[in-house]
Amino acid sequence: MLEKIDNFKFKIPKSFKTGMKLDGIIYADENLIQNMQKDQTLDQVANVATLPGFLCYSMAMPDAHQGYGFCIGGVAAADIENGVVSAGGVGFDINCGVRLLSSPFEEKDVKPKIQTLIEELFKNIPTGTGKDGKIKLSKNELENVLHNGVKWAIKNKYGTERDEEFIEDNGFLNYAKSSVVSEKAILRGKDQLGTLGSGNHFLEIQIVDKIYDDEAAKIFGLFLGQITVLIHSGSRGLGHQVCTDYLEIMDKYIKNNKISLIDRQLACVPINSLEGQNYLSAMAASANFAFANRQCITHWTREVFGKILGSKELNLVYDLGHNIAKFEEHIINNKPRKVLVHRKGATRAFGKGNKNIPSAYIEVGQPVLIPGSMGTYSYVLKGTEKAMLESFGSSCHGAGRAKSRTKAKSETTASEVLNELKKYGVLAKAQSKDGLTEENPSAYKNVDSVVEVVHKAGIALKVCRLKPIGVIKG
């Protein structure tokens, strides 16, 4: 089935499965590709290649693992005239994403106060499944958030205009419509703005412990020994409900129009159908909620740093989503073409000169943020022009799960995880024992290997490495 293209890329030829219109491309090394064959990842890459209107390739990043419909780590681009949009190609946690904050502090400033800092962050940032936040919104005000994203947060003193510049799409998708978001989704999101959530979401305090690219690190405002903060959260219950609602709508459309799919989890509708346009508007509203959510968490992080360390000058390096579909222009068959890029557990990696990245980064490319798991390194990379030509300007979004949550939970205890993290020099605090056991480092692939594939394949290049010293989780 698999054809090896080079040491970091494999192909699933379209002859592999009846109905495949495209080849599948997987970025991986030998070890990672073997692990992908233990679940349905490669089958899911092939299945996506059967959908109508997708172009070039169905792709998987090196952190890929089995998901709903699309694999997590999947990338595919649909022609906007003849293609489809699939809710399973975006995922349940719409615009789950990460943002990196840089600080003026060094390790020596923070290490003696890390316990207090973690306790205070945990107290001030609501975490956990279904957890309500400190911001209570009326329905009208929540609709304002859905329409305006980070603009709402900045207007309400949860950030600065500088923040807006360093967020993907400036933290605002202008085709959002709250009218196509269900009452149930509104109700689930109404009190969750400014909350971290559970699962793999976290806030982590880190040290820049290695620099690979001096120029890019300097442009991103990062230096050796510096304290940074990485925030990982999404659209919470609101985005999850939007995905649930539109999977049902898409499933009904498929049945009513007698469309045959290789996998019903790939339920989709034409981009230009009413259902397709409504989904994209609801997805954009959820994305705006997620951008505002990470902004509010940033605000409280700054407040805590100000209280404990005397300065809340945490600069936003970058914020980018990794469960989203975006209208973008890419070169296809030597011509620019507008497409809808699905990135599920994958992130943008736009190269230098691209008009969609902050002007401050135009000479090096956008920051690409790849978090590890608790106790392991995270990485900052830069997007490349090669990614624009090869992977629709995409890279991976993290280490990627190697074990199910159930299996990870059965193999250890919360106290064992905490003790193991202490050995690594990491102080952790979580809302629940499951939050630790399900997310223990052994549940994930080796992030160093994943990043090495991305770097050697040239779709994003290493800038610096971040070592965790404190983390809060749901």
Buried (B, 14 or more C-beta within 10 A) or exposed (E): BBEEEEEBBBBBBBEBBEEBEBBBBBBBBEEBBEBBEEBBBBBBBBBBBBBEBBBBBBBBBBBBBBBBBBBBBBBBBBBBEEBBBBBBBBBBBBBBBBBBBBBEBBBEBBBEEBEEBBBBBBEBBBBBBEBBBEBEBEEEBBBBBBBBBBBBBBEBEBBEEEBBEBBBBBBBBEEBBBEBBBEBBBBBBBBBBBBBBBBBBBBBBBBBBBBBBEEBBEBBBBBBEBBBBBBBBBBBBBBBBBBBBBBEBBBEBBEEEEBEBBBEBBBBBBBEBEBBBBBBBBBBBBBBBBBBBBBBBBBBBBBBBEEBBEEBBBBBBBBBBBBBBBEBEBEBEEEEBEBBBBBBBBBBBBBBEBEBBBEEBBEBBBBBBBBBBBBBBBBBBBBBBBBBBBBBBBBBBBBBBBBBBEEBBEEBEBEEBBEBBEEBBBBBBBBBBBBBBBBBBBBBBBBEBBBBBBBBBBBBBBBBBBBBBBBBBB
